[in-house]
């Protein structure tokens, strides 16, 4: 039997892919983990009780295929119809579905805007990976140096931005900078964009504005939300889109039949029954973010304004990568990105007040020894 050479069984497109790199999930116990933007506070006791009660004979059954109960609660929360909501295995699954649903792969007969996935840079580094997997074209467009979105007039003058791109992702608030964007600013961009635009609001519960109304206003706008960041359910992988029925219906056609596990659906639905608990946690994170920002700035860090549960900070004295290593030696994990526009920064998740105090003490120690 003839053997195929190594790699011959794998599509060239896949062989050439550079996969998405998630934040480190360490196996060492006792580390202060400020590198993956997880909520430092546990889910509501009501959520834990509901999830534990569901671990019974129902595990042998398939979950509700459309996450009906969860969608009903989300529809009441957002004052929209069931037809405006689709639930996914984390918002990442829905972002991938949007690429498959609205973008044509590059082909000799299909080139140009219909094959283009567009996003600002820097932003969520999964976007170009999703485009590459699909065989589509990525169109990263630089943000302003302060991570603000260029005005529409500037985008038109530069001619790099494609107002007819098949799919545009906007991370709002921005990650990894933490910068928030005004709803009026996003409204202008949505009105200018001709085809589908996804406003990725993974961190919006820590911000002072949201753009959900735009998904119920325009026929080409989707808003992505997740239960991971603000609602302490990273492990369950539950996210959702809100948007016009025509787009939601199209996405439903390509969704896996049982894409969201039963325990995830139950936990997310129970979360919506105890929103005061979570809103109190949001405020704790915001208060800690503000205090940490002041204390890091007092040590010489340049901290970007943040509307998220993390800060992007340019450290003093040494290169950011050197700080990464020195903090890790003190059992504190933060995130560093090896790319030109971010290489001088650390991204630091907002932990508990105690964890933030430990980070500041470690930074003081590093500076004393410099």
C-alpha positions as a Markdown table, in Angstrom:
| # | Residue | x | y | z |
|---|---|---|---|---|
| 1 | Unk | 0.0 | 0.0 | 0.0 |
| 2 | Unk | 1.4 | 3.4 | -1.0 |
| 3 | Unk | 1.9 | 5.8 | 1.8 |
| 4 | Unk | 1.1 | 9.5 | 1.5 |
| 5 | Unk | 4.0 | 11.9 | 2.3 |
| 6 | Unk | 3.6 | 13.7 | 5.6 |
| 7 | Unk | 1.0 | 16.5 | 5.4 |
| 8 | Unk | -0.5 | 15.2 | 2.1 |
| 9 | Unk | -3.7 | 14.4 | 3.9 |
| 10 | Unk | -4.1 | 17.9 | 5.2 |
| 11 | Unk | -5.4 | 20.8 | 3.1 |
| 12 | Unk | -2.7 | 23.3 | 2.2 |
| 13 | Unk | -4.8 | 26.1 | 3.7 |
| 14 | Unk | -4.8 | 24.3 | 7.1 |
| 15 | Unk | -1.1 | 23.5 | 6.9 |
| 16 | Unk | -0.4 | 27.2 | 6.5 |
| 17 | Unk | -2.6 | 28.3 | 9.4 |
| 18 | Unk | -1.3 | 30.1 | 12.4 |
| 19 | Unk | -3.7 | 29.1 | 15.2 |
| 20 | Unk | -5.2 | 31.4 | 17.8 |
| 21 | Unk | -3.0 | 31.5 | 20.9 |
| 22 | Unk | -5.1 | 31.6 | 24.1 |
| 23 | Unk | -3.7 | 32.9 | 27.4 |
| 24 | Unk | -1.7 | 30.5 | 29.5 |
| 25 | Unk | -3.7 | 28.2 | 31.7 |
| 26 | Unk | -1.0 | 27.2 | 34.3 |
| 27 | Unk | -0.9 | 23.8 | 36.1 |
| 28 | Unk | 1.1 | 25.3 | 39.0 |
| 29 | Unk | -1.1 | 26.0 | 42.0 |
| 30 | Unk | -0.9 | 29.2 | 44.0 |
| 31 | Unk | -0.3 | 31.6 | 41.2 |
| 32 | Unk | -2.1 | 35.0 | 41.0 |
| 33 | Unk | -3.7 | 34.6 | 37.5 |
| 34 | Unk | -4.2 | 38.0 | 35.9 |
| 35 | Unk | -3.6 | 37.0 | 32.3 |
| 36 | Unk | -6.9 | 35.8 | 30.8 |
| 37 | Unk | -9.6 | 38.3 | 31.9 |
| 38 | Unk | -11.6 | 35.8 | 34.0 |
| 39 | Unk | -13.9 | 37.2 | 36.6 |
| 40 | Unk | -12.2 | 36.9 | 40.0 |
| 41 | Unk | -15.6 | 36.3 | 41.7 |
| 42 | Unk | -17.6 | 33.0 | 41.6 |
| 43 | Unk | -21.0 | 32.6 | 40.0 |
| 44 | Unk | -24.0 | 33.4 | 42.1 |
| 45 | Unk | -25.0 | 30.7 | 44.7 |
| 46 | Unk | -28.3 | 30.4 | 42.8 |
| 47 | Unk | -26.3 | 29.4 | 39.7 |
| 48 | Unk | -24.3 | 26.9 | 41.6 |
| 49 | Unk | -27.4 | 25.3 | 43.1 |
| 50 | Unk | -29.2 | 25.2 | 39.8 |
| 51 | Unk | -26.2 | 23.6 | 38.1 |
| 52 | Unk | -25.7 | 21.0 | 40.8 |
| 53 | Unk | -29.4 | 20.1 | 40.8 |
| 54 | Unk | -29.2 | 19.4 | 37.0 |
| 55 | Unk | -26.4 | 16.9 | 37.4 |
| 56 | Unk | -28.7 | 13.9 | 37.5 |
| 57 | Unk | -30.3 | 11.6 | 35.0 |
| 58 | Unk | -30.7 | 14.4 | 32.5 |
| 59 | Unk | -27.0 | 14.1 | 31.6 |
| 60 | Unk | -28.0 | 11.2 | 29.4 |
| 61 | Unk | -30.4 | 13.4 | 27.4 |
| 62 | Unk | -29.6 | 15.9 | 24.6 |
| 63 | Unk | -29.9 | 19.6 | 25.6 |
| 64 | Unk | -32.6 | 21.8 | 24.2 |
| 65 | Unk | -31.4 | 22.3 | 20.6 |
| 66 | Unk | -32.3 | 26.0 | 20.4 |
| 67 | Unk | -31.6 | 27.0 | 24.1 |
| 68 | Unk | -35.3 | 27.9 | 24.3 |
| 69 | Unk | -35.5 | 28.8 | 28.0 |
| 70 | Unk | -32.3 | 30.9 | 27.9 |
| 71 | Unk | -33.4 | 32.7 | 24.8 |
| 72 | Unk | -36.8 | 33.5 | 26.3 |
| 73 | Unk | -35.1 | 35.1 | 29.3 |
| 74 | Unk | -32.6 | 37.0 | 27.1 |
| 75 | Unk | -35.5 | 38.3 | 25.0 |
| 76 | Unk | -37.3 | 39.6 | 28.1 |
| 77 | Unk | -34.0 | 41.2 | 29.4 |
| 78 | Unk | -33.3 | 42.9 | 26.1 |
| 79 | Unk | -36.9 | 43.6 | 25.2 |
| 80 | Unk | -36.8 | 41.9 | 21.9 |
| 81 | Unk | -38.3 | 38.8 | 20.3 |
| 82 | Unk | -37.0 | 35.2 | 20.3 |
| 83 | Unk | -36.3 | 35.6 | 16.6 |
| 84 | Unk | -33.7 | 38.3 | 17.5 |
| 85 | Unk | -31.5 | 35.9 | 19.5 |
| 86 | Unk | -29.2 | 32.9 | 18.8 |
| 87 | Unk | -27.1 | 31.2 | 21.5 |
| 88 | Unk | -23.7 | 29.7 | 20.9 |
| 89 | Unk | -21.0 | 27.6 | 22.4 |
| 90 | Unk | -19.3 | 30.8 | 23.7 |
| 91 | Unk | -19.5 | 33.9 | 21.5 |
| 92 | Unk | -16.4 | 32.5 | 19.7 |
| 93 | Unk | -18.6 | 29.9 | 18.0 |
| 94 | Unk | -21.0 | 32.6 | 16.8 |
| 95 | Unk | -18.1 | 34.7 | 15.4 |
| 96 | Unk | -17.0 | 31.7 | 13.4 |
| 97 | Unk | -20.5 | 31.1 | 12.2 |
| 98 | Unk | -20.8 | 34.7 | 11.1 |
| 99 | Unk | -17.7 | 34.2 | 8.9 |
| 100 | Unk | -19.1 | 31.0 | 7.4 |
| 101 | Unk | -22.6 | 32.6 | 6.9 |
| 102 | Unk | -21.7 | 36.0 | 5.4 |
| 103 | Unk | -18.3 | 35.7 | 3.7 |
| 104 | Unk | -17.3 | 33.9 | 0.5 |
| 105 | Unk | -14.0 | 32.1 | 0.5 |
| 106 | Unk | -11.4 | 33.6 | -1.9 |
| 107 | Unk | -11.7 | 31.9 | -5.3 |
| 108 | Unk | -10.8 | 33.0 | -8.9 |
| 109 | Unk | -14.5 | 33.7 | -9.5 |
| 110 | Unk | -15.1 | 35.4 | -6.1 |
| 111 | Unk | -12.7 | 38.1 | -5.1 |
| 112 | Unk | -13.0 | 41.5 | -3.5 |
| 113 | Unk | -15.4 | 42.8 | -0.8 |
| 114 | Unk | -17.5 | 39.7 | -0.7 |
| 115 | Unk | -14.5 | 37.7 | 0.5 |
| 116 | Unk | -13.3 | 40.2 | 3.1 |
| 117 | Unk | -13.3 | 39.9 | 6.9 |
| 118 | Unk | -12.5 | 43.4 | 8.3 |
| 119 | Unk | -11.5 | 44.5 | 11.7 |
| 120 | Unk | -9.5 | 47.2 | 13.5 |
| 121 | Unk | -6.0 | 46.5 | 14.7 |
| 122 | Unk | -5.2 | 45.7 | 17.4 |
| 123 | Unk | -8.3 | 43.9 | 18.4 |
| 124 | Unk | -9.4 | 40.3 | 19.2 |
| 125 | Unk | -6.7 | 38.1 | 17.5 |
| 126 | Unk | -9.2 | 35.4 | 16.7 |
| 127 | Unk | -10.7 | 37.4 | 13.8 |
| 128 | Unk | -7.9 | 36.8 | 11.3 |
| 129 | Unk | -7.7 | 33.2 | 12.3 |
| 130 | Unk | -11.4 | 32.7 | 11.5 |
| 131 | Unk | -10.9 | 34.4 | 8.2 |
| 132 | Unk | -7.9 | 32.1 | 7.4 |
| 133 | Unk | -9.7 | 29.0 | 8.4 |
| 134 | Unk | -12.5 | 29.9 | 6.0 |
| 135 | Unk | -10.2 | 30.9 | 3.2 |
| 136 | Unk | -11.3 | 34.5 | 3.3 |
| 137 | Unk | -9.3 | 37.7 | 3.1 |
| 138 | Unk | -8.4 | 39.6 | 6.2 |
| 139 | Unk | -8.5 | 43.4 | 6.2 |
| 140 | Unk | -6.9 | 44.8 | 9.4 |
| 141 | Unk | -7.1 | 48.5 | 9.6 |
| 142 | Unk | -5.1 | 50.4 | 12.3 |
| 143 | Unk | -6.7 | 52.2 | 15.1 |
| 144 | Unk | -5.4 | 55.6 | 16.0 |
| 145 | Unk | -2.3 | 55.6 | 18.3 |
| 146 | Unk | -4.6 | 56.1 | 21.3 |
| 147 | Unk | -6.7 | 53.1 | 20.2 |
| 148 | Unk | -9.6 | 55.3 | 19.2 |
| 149 | Unk | -11.6 | 54.5 | 16.1 |
| 150 | Unk | -10.7 | 56.8 | 13.2 |
| 151 | Unk | -13.5 | 59.2 | 12.1 |
| 152 | Unk | -15.5 | 58.1 | 9.1 |
| 153 | Unk | -14.0 | 60.9 | 7.0 |
| 154 | Unk | -10.5 | 59.6 | 7.8 |
| 155 | Unk | -11.5 | 56.0 | 7.0 |
| 156 | Unk | -12.7 | 57.2 | 3.6 |
| 157 | Unk | -9.6 | 59.3 | 2.9 |
| 158 | Unk | -7.2 | 56.5 | 3.8 |
| 159 | Unk | -9.1 | 54.1 | 1.4 |
| 160 | Unk | -7.9 | 51.1 | 3.4 |
| 161 | Unk | -11.2 | 50.6 | 5.1 |
| 162 | Unk | -13.8 | 48.7 | 3.0 |
| 163 | Unk | -17.3 | 50.0 | 3.5 |
| 164 | Unk | -18.6 | 47.1 | 1.4 |
| 165 | Unk | -16.7 | 44.3 | 3.3 |
| 166 | Unk | -18.7 | 41.2 | 3.7 |
| 167 | Unk | -18.2 | 41.1 | 7.4 |
| 168 | Unk | -16.8 | 43.7 | 9.8 |
| 169 | Unk | -15.9 | 43.0 | 13.5 |
| 170 | Unk | -15.6 | 45.8 | 16.0 |
| 171 | Unk | -14.5 | 44.9 | 19.5 |
| 172 | Unk | -16.2 | 47.3 | 21.8 |
| 173 | Unk | -14.9 | 48.0 | 24.3 |
| 174 | Unk | -11.7 | 47.3 | 22.5 |
| 175 | Unk | -9.5 | 44.4 | 23.5 |
| 176 | Unk | -6.6 | 44.4 | 24.2 |
| 177 | Unk | -6.5 | 48.2 | 24.9 |
| 178 | Unk | -9.6 | 48.4 | 27.1 |
| 179 | Unk | -10.8 | 51.6 | 25.4 |
| 180 | Unk | -14.5 | 52.2 | 25.3 |
| 181 | Unk | -16.4 | 53.6 | 22.3 |
| 182 | Unk | -19.5 | 55.8 | 22.5 |
| 183 | Unk | -22.7 | 54.4 | 21.1 |
| 184 | Unk | -23.1 | 57.5 | 18.9 |
| 185 | Unk | -19.7 | 56.8 | 17.4 |
| 186 | Unk | -20.6 | 53.2 | 16.6 |
| 187 | Unk | -23.9 | 54.3 | 15.2 |
| 188 | Unk | -22.1 | 56.4 | 12.6 |
| 189 | Unk | -19.9 | 53.5 | 11.6 |
| 190 | Unk | -22.9 | 51.1 | 11.3 |
| 191 | Unk | -24.7 | 53.6 | 9.1 |
| 192 | Unk | -21.7 | 53.9 | 6.9 |
| 193 | Unk | -21.1 | 50.2 | 6.6 |
| 194 | Unk | -23.1 | 48.5 | 3.8 |
| 195 | Unk | -22.9 | 44.8 | 4.9 |
| 196 | Unk | -22.9 | 42.8 | 8.1 |
| 197 | Unk | -21.1 | 44.3 | 11.1 |
| 198 | Unk | -20.7 | 42.5 | 14.4 |
| 199 | Unk | -20.2 | 44.7 | 17.5 |
| 200 | Unk | -18.3 | 42.3 | 19.8 |
| 201 | Unk | -19.3 | 43.4 | 23.4 |
| 202 | Unk | -17.6 | 40.7 | 25.4 |
| 203 | Unk | -16.6 | 43.3 | 28.1 |
| 204 | Unk | -19.5 | 45.7 | 27.9 |
| 205 | Unk | -20.7 | 45.0 | 31.5 |
| 206 | Unk | -17.7 | 46.9 | 32.7 |
| 207 | Unk | -18.3 | 49.9 | 30.4 |
| 208 | Unk | -20.5 | 53.0 | 30.7 |
| 209 | Unk | -22.2 | 52.5 | 27.4 |
| 210 | Unk | -23.4 | 49.7 | 25.2 |
| 211 | Unk | -24.6 | 49.4 | 21.6 |
| 212 | Unk | -27.3 | 46.8 | 21.9 |
| 213 | Unk | -29.9 | 49.2 | 20.5 |
| 214 | Unk | -28.1 | 49.3 | 17.2 |
| 215 | Unk | -28.7 | 45.5 | 16.7 |
| 216 | Unk | -32.4 | 46.2 | 17.0 |
| 217 | Unk | -32.3 | 49.3 | 14.8 |
| 218 | Unk | -30.3 | 48.2 | 11.7 |
| 219 | Unk | -30.9 | 45.2 | 9.3 |
| 220 | Unk | -27.2 | 44.5 | 9.1 |
| 221 | Unk | -25.9 | 44.8 | 12.7 |
| 222 | Unk | -25.3 | 42.0 | 15.2 |
| 223 | Unk | -24.2 | 42.5 | 18.8 |
| 224 | Unk | -22.2 | 39.6 | 20.4 |
| 225 | Unk | -22.4 | 39.0 | 24.2 |
| 226 | Unk | -20.9 | 36.3 | 26.4 |
| 227 | Unk | -21.5 | 34.9 | 29.9 |
| 228 | Unk | -17.7 | 34.3 | 30.3 |
| 229 | Unk | -16.2 | 37.6 | 31.3 |
| 230 | Unk | -18.7 | 39.4 | 33.5 |
| 231 | Unk | -20.8 | 36.4 | 34.6 |
| 232 | Unk | -18.1 | 34.0 | 35.8 |
| 233 | Unk | -19.1 | 31.2 | 33.4 |
| 234 | Unk | -15.9 | 30.8 | 31.3 |
| 235 | Unk | -16.0 | 27.0 | 31.8 |
| 236 | Unk | -19.5 | 26.6 | 30.5 |
| 237 | Unk | -19.0 | 28.4 | 27.1 |
| 238 | Unk | -22.2 | 30.3 | 26.5 |
| 239 | Unk | -22.6 | 33.4 | 24.3 |
| 240 | Unk | -25.2 | 34.9 | 22.1 |
| 241 | Unk | -25.9 | 37.3 | 19.3 |
| 242 | Unk | -28.7 | 39.8 | 19.2 |
| 243 | Unk | -29.8 | 41.1 | 15.8 |
| 244 | Unk | -32.3 | 41.3 | 13.0 |
| 245 | Unk | -34.4 | 38.2 | 12.4 |
| 246 | Unk | -33.1 | 37.7 | 8.8 |
| 247 | Unk | -29.5 | 37.4 | 10.0 |
| 248 | Unk | -30.4 | 35.3 | 13.0 |
| 249 | Unk | -32.4 | 32.9 | 10.8 |
| 250 | Unk | -29.5 | 32.5 | 8.4 |
| 251 | Unk | -27.2 | 31.7 | 11.3 |
| 252 | Unk | -29.6 | 29.2 | 12.7 |
| 253 | Unk | -29.4 | 27.3 | 9.4 |
| 254 | Unk | -25.7 | 26.5 | 9.9 |
| 255 | Unk | -25.7 | 26.0 | 13.7 |
| 256 | Unk | -24.8 | 22.6 | 15.0 |
| 257 | Unk | -28.0 | 20.8 | 16.3 |
| 258 | Unk | -27.0 | 20.7 | 20.0 |
| 259 | Unk | -24.3 | 23.3 | 20.1 |
| 260 | Unk | -24.8 | 24.5 | 23.7 |
| 261 | Unk | -24.5 | 21.9 | 26.5 |
| 262 | Unk | -27.4 | 21.5 | 29.0 |
| 263 | Unk | -25.5 | 22.6 | 32.1 |
| 264 | Unk | -24.3 | 25.7 | 30.3 |
| 265 | Unk | -27.9 | 26.6 | 29.3 |
| 266 | Unk | -29.1 | 26.0 | 32.9 |
| 267 | Unk | -26.2 | 28.0 | 34.4 |
| 268 | Unk | -26.7 | 31.0 | 32.1 |
| 269 | Unk | -30.5 | 31.0 | 32.6 |
| 270 | Unk | -30.0 | 31.0 | 36.4 |
| 271 | Unk | -27.5 | 33.8 | 36.0 |
| 272 | Unk | -30.3 | 36.0 | 34.6 |
| 273 | Unk | -32.3 | 35.3 | 37.7 |
| 274 | Unk | -29.7 | 37.0 | 40.0 |
| 275 | Unk | -28.5 | 40.0 | 38.1 |
| 276 | Unk | -28.2 | 42.2 | 41.3 |
| 277 | Unk | -25.4 | 39.8 | 42.5 |
| 278 | Unk | -23.5 | 40.2 | 39.3 |
| 279 | Unk | -24.0 | 44.0 | 39.1 |
| 280 | Unk | -22.4 | 44.3 | 42.5 |
| 281 | Unk | -19.4 | 42.3 | 41.2 |
| 282 | Unk | -19.2 | 44.5 | 38.1 |
| 283 | Unk | -18.8 | 47.5 | 40.5 |
| 284 | Unk | -16.2 | 45.7 | 42.6 |
| 285 | Unk | -14.1 | 45.1 | 39.4 |
| 286 | Unk | -14.6 | 48.7 | 38.2 |
| 287 | Unk | -13.6 | 50.1 | 41.7 |
| 288 | Unk | -10.5 | 47.9 | 41.7 |
| 289 | Unk | -9.6 | 48.9 | 38.2 |
| 290 | Unk | -9.7 | 52.5 | 39.1 |
| 291 | Unk | -7.6 | 52.0 | 42.2 |
| 292 | Unk | -5.1 | 49.8 | 40.4 |
| 293 | Unk | -4.8 | 52.4 | 37.6 |
| 294 | Unk | -3.9 | 55.1 | 40.1 |
| 295 | Unk | -1.4 | 53.0 | 41.9 |
| 296 | Unk | 0.4 | 51.8 | 38.8 |
| 297 | Unk | 0.5 | 55.3 | 37.4 |
| 298 | Unk | 2.1 | 56.4 | 40.7 |
| 299 | Unk | 4.8 | 53.9 | 40.0 |
| 300 | Unk | 5.5 | 55.2 | 36.5 |
| 301 | Unk | 3.3 | 52.9 | 34.4 |
| 302 | Unk | 1.4 | 54.5 | 31.6 |
| 303 | Unk | -2.1 | 53.0 | 31.9 |
| 304 | Unk | -4.5 | 53.3 | 29.0 |
| 305 | Unk | -8.1 | 54.3 | 30.0 |
| 306 | Unk | -10.2 | 51.1 | 30.3 |
| 307 | Unk | -13.8 | 50.2 | 30.2 |
| 308 | Unk | -13.1 | 46.5 | 30.7 |
| 309 | Unk | -12.0 | 44.1 | 33.4 |
| 310 | Unk | -8.4 | 44.6 | 32.5 |
| 311 | Unk | -5.9 | 47.4 | 31.9 |
| 312 | Unk | -3.2 | 47.8 | 29.2 |
| 313 | Unk | -0.2 | 49.3 | 30.8 |
| 314 | Unk | 3.3 | 50.4 | 29.6 |
| 315 | Unk | 5.7 | 49.7 | 32.4 |
| 316 | Unk | 8.7 | 51.9 | 33.4 |
| 317 | Unk | 12.4 | 51.1 | 33.5 |
| 318 | Unk | 12.4 | 47.7 | 31.6 |
| 319 | Unk | 10.9 | 46.2 | 28.5 |
| 320 | Unk | 7.4 | 44.8 | 29.0 |
| 321 | Unk | 8.6 | 41.3 | 28.3 |
| 322 | Unk | 11.1 | 41.7 | 31.1 |
| 323 | Unk | 8.4 | 42.7 | 33.5 |
| 324 | Unk | 6.4 | 39.7 | 32.4 |
| 325 | Unk | 9.2 | 37.4 | 33.5 |
| 326 | Unk | 9.9 | 39.3 | 36.7 |
| 327 | Unk | 6.3 | 39.2 | 37.7 |
| 328 | Unk | 6.0 | 35.5 | 36.9 |
| 329 | Unk | 9.1 | 34.9 | 39.1 |
| 330 | Unk | 6.9 | 36.4 | 41.9 |
| 331 | Unk | 4.0 | 34.1 | 41.0 |
| 332 | Unk | 1.9 | 36.6 | 39.2 |
| 333 | Unk | 0.8 | 36.0 | 35.6 |
| 334 | Unk | 0.0 | 38.8 | 33.2 |
| 335 | Unk | -0.3 | 38.9 | 29.4 |
| 336 | Unk | 2.3 | 40.1 | 26.9 |
| 337 | Unk | 1.7 | 40.2 | 23.1 |
| 338 | Unk | 4.6 | 39.7 | 20.7 |
| 339 | Unk | 3.4 | 42.1 | 18.1 |
| 340 | Unk | 4.6 | 45.5 | 17.0 |
| 341 | Unk | 1.8 | 47.7 | 18.3 |
| 342 | Unk | 1.6 | 46.0 | 21.7 |
| 343 | Unk | 5.1 | 44.8 | 22.5 |
| 344 | Unk | 5.7 | 47.6 | 24.9 |
| 345 | Unk | 2.6 | 46.9 | 27.0 |
| 346 | Unk | 1.3 | 44.4 | 29.6 |
| 347 | Unk | -2.3 | 43.4 | 29.7 |
| 348 | Unk | -3.4 | 43.0 | 33.3 |
| 349 | Unk | -6.7 | 41.4 | 34.3 |
| 350 | Unk | -8.5 | 43.0 | 37.2 |
| 351 | Unk | -8.5 | 40.5 | 40.1 |
| 352 | Unk | -9.8 | 40.9 | 43.6 |
| 353 | Unk | -8.6 | 43.9 | 45.6 |
| 354 | Unk | -6.1 | 41.5 | 47.4 |
| 355 | Unk | -4.7 | 40.3 | 44.1 |
| 356 | Unk | -4.3 | 43.9 | 42.9 |
| 357 | Unk | -2.5 | 44.8 | 46.1 |
| 358 | Unk | -0.1 | 41.9 | 45.6 |
| 359 | Unk | 0.6 | 43.0 | 42.0 |
| 360 | Unk | 1.4 | 46.5 | 43.2 |
| 361 | Unk | 3.7 | 45.2 | 45.9 |
| 362 | Unk | 5.5 | 43.0 | 43.4 |
| 363 | Unk | 5.9 | 46.0 | 41.0 |
| 364 | Unk | 7.3 | 48.1 | 43.9 |
| 365 | Unk | 9.8 | 45.3 | 44.7 |
| 366 | Unk | 10.9 | 45.0 | 41.1 |
| 367 | Unk | 11.5 | 48.8 | 40.9 |
| 368 | Unk | 13.4 | 48.8 | 44.1 |
| 369 | Unk | 15.8 | 46.1 | 42.8 |
| 370 | Unk | 16.3 | 47.8 | 39.4 |
